Amino acid sequence: MDESRPSATAHRVAMRRAAHQLLDNPKVFDDPLALLIVGKEDASALQRDPHPIEMSPLSPYLRAFVAARSKYAEDELALGVHRGVCQYVILGAGFDTFAYRNPYSLSRLRVFEVDHPATQAWKRSRLEEAGIAPPDNLAFAPVDFEKQTLPEALRDAGYDPGDCTFFSWLGVTEYLTTEAVMTTLRFIASVPVGSEVVFDYMLTPALLTPAQRVRFDALARRVASAGEPWRAFFDPELLTGDLHAMGFSCLEDNGPDVINAKYFKDRKDGLRVGSLSHIMSARV
């Protein structure tokens, strides 16, 4: 990633989330702000024809996964709020719109958006263009990991380490080193009991079938050419052991079969997720 420019990955994810609102019926993840947040030019282009971003045969699988992981995370968040979660930290927030359609009262759930300063500045300009005002219970936490740690960035944004917190971490882990992923998970494991994290991760290539490896290699080349190569991959069994060792419990590892059964069963359009990624939830 060019440190002076917003993330190309964040933009692609936002476009897929917006395309899901236009192309897929029924929607897995209903986001009424998805088109507004991408900006007038991109929104107009999508409304004219949402298919150009879907030229790759792999694109529907990616669009489905973006929708499914967002739906899963927000469903888990709702359960967390009912059991006392009062802070929501969105790691690598990109163009996530939850804070601007937050159904909970200002006093009940505080939201922290954590992202690279360039990506966050770009998002804030899109919000202003769309006339979307940040709510009072939202705090932006720009973080340059070469200069600051995640705990420091959250502290500076007003995060209370003593309060029960829900973390979502979507579409990020594969772009980090394995050690960076583990460092972040160890930090989350240190927050109060009852806190939770939902994140997605890519399977280690050694676990893929030859056909899956072809798809993996095609996608890996694409993201590498955009300057944001994949770095971290995980074996579900080993990752589960690592999470337990950190102190997490109530683990739920959702592979493609589980995700498709939960969100895409009996669809007439054939929409479903691919086989390269899992969604994990873990509670402290």
Residue pairs with C-beta under 8 A, 6 or more apart in sequence:
1 7
1 8
1 9
1 116
1 175
1 227
1 228
2 227
3 116
3 118
3 144
4 118
5 118
6 116
6 118
6 119
6 121
6 122
6 123
7 94
7 116
7 118
7 119
7 228
8 226
8 227
8 228
9 94
9 171
9 175
9 223
9 226
9 228
10 92
10 94
10 95
10 115
10 119
10 123
11 38
11 95
12 53
13 66
13 94
13 95
13 171
14 34
14 37
14 38
14 94
14 95
15 38
15 42
15 46
15 53
16 53
16 59
16 62
16 63
16 66
17 29
17 31
17 34
17 66
17 67
17 70
17 95
18 31
18 34
18 35
18 37
18 38
18 42
18 43
18 46
18 50
19 46
19 50
19 53
19 54
19 63
20 27
20 28
20 29
20 31
20 34
20 63
20 64
20 66
20 67
21 27
21 30
21 31
21 32
21 34
21 35
22 35
22 46
22 47
22 50
23 50
23 51
23 54
23 63
24 63
24 64
24 67
24 269
24 271
25 269
27 67
28 64
28 67
28 68
28 71
28 263
28 264
28 271
29 66
29 67
29 68
29 70
29 71
29 74
31 70
31 97
31 101
32 101
33 97
33 100
33 101
33 130
33 132
34 97
35 43
35 46
35 47
36 43
36 130
36 132
37 95
37 97
37 123
37 126
37 127
37 130
37 132
38 46
38 95
38 126
39 126
39 129
39 130
40 129
40 130
45 52
46 53
53 59
54 60
54 63
56 222
58 215
58 218
58 219
58 274
60 271
61 272
61 273
61 274
62 219
62 274
63 271
64 263
64 264
64 271
64 272
64 273
64 274
65 200
65 259
65 273
65 274
65 277
66 171
67 263
68 259
68 262
68 263
68 264
68 273
68 279
69 170
69 171
69 198
69 200
69 279
70 96
70 170
71 263
72 198
72 254
72 259
72 262
72 263
72 279
72 281
73 168
73 170
73 198
74 98
76 166
76 196
76 198
76 281
77 85
77 88
77 98
77 166
77 168
77 198
80 164
80 166
80 194
80 196
81 104
81 108
81 109
81 166
83 194
84 164
84 194
85 109
85 164
85 165
85 166
85 194
85 195
85 196
86 108
86 109
86 110
86 163
86 164
86 165
87 109
87 110
87 111
87 112
87 159
87 160
87 163
87 164
87 165
87 166
88 98
88 109
88 110
88 111
88 112
88 165
88 166
88 167
88 168
89 111
89 112
89 114
89 154
89 159
89 165
89 166
89 167
89 168
90 96
90 98
90 99
90 111
90 112
90 113
90 114
90 167
90 168
91 114
91 150
91 167
91 168
91 169
91 172
91 184
92 114
92 115
92 169
92 170
92 171
92 172
93 113
93 114
93 115
93 120
93 123
94 115
94 119
94 123
94 171
95 123
95 126
96 113
96 168
96 170
98 111
99 111
99 113
99 134
99 135
99 137
99 138
100 127
100 132
100 134
100 135
100 138
102 109
102 111
102 135
102 137
106 135
106 136
106 137
107 137
109 137
110 137
110 138
110 139
110 158
111 135
111 137
111 138
111 139
112 138
112 139
112 140
112 141
112 154
112 157
112 158
112 159
113 120
113 138
113 139
113 140
113 141
114 141
114 142
114 143
114 150
114 153
114 154
115 123
115 141
115 142
115 143
116 142
116 143
116 144
117 142
117 143
117 144
120 140
120 142
121 142
124 134
124 140
127 133
127 134
134 140
139 157
139 158
139 159
140 157
141 153
141 154
141 156
141 157
141 159
142 153
143 150
143 152
143 153
145 180
150 184
150 187
151 161
151 187
154 161
155 161
159 165
161 191
161 192
162 192
163 192
164 191
164 192
164 193
164 194
164 195
165 191
165 192
165 195
166 195
166 196
166 197
166 198
167 188
167 195
167 196
167 197
167 198
167 199
168 197
168 198
168 199
169 184
169 197
169 198
169 199
169 200
170 198
170 199
170 200
171 200
172 199
173 181
173 199
173 200
173 201
173 202
173 232
173 234
174 201
174 202
174 230
174 231
174 232
174 233
175 228
175 229
175 230
175 231
175 232
176 184
176 231
176 232
177 231
177 232
178 231
178 232
178 234
180 232
181 201
181 232
182 242
185 197
185 242
185 243
185 246
185 248
186 246
188 195
188 197
188 284
189 246
189 247
189 248
189 284
191 284
192 284
193 284
194 283
194 284
195 283
195 284
196 250
196 281
196 282
196 283
196 284
197 248
197 281
197 282
198 279
198 280
198 281
199 279
199 280
200 277
200 278
200 279
200 280
201 232
201 233
201 234
201 239
201 277
201 278
201 280
202 230
202 232
202 233
202 234
202 276
202 277
203 233
203 234
203 235
203 236
203 275
203 276
203 277
203 278
204 233
204 234
204 235
205 213
205 216
205 233
206 235
207 235
208 216
208 275
208 276
212 275
212 276
215 274
215 275
215 276
216 276
219 276
220 229
220 230
223 229
223 230
224 230
236 253
236 255
236 278
239 253
239 280
240 251
240 253
243 251
243 280
243 282
244 251
247 284
248 282
248 283
248 284
249 282
249 283
249 284
250 281
250 282
250 283
251 280
251 281
251 282
251 283
252 280
252 281
252 282
253 278
253 279
253 280
254 262
254 278
254 279
254 280
254 281
255 278
256 272
256 273
256 274
256 275
256 277
256 278
259 273
259 279
260 272
260 273
264 271
264 272
264 273
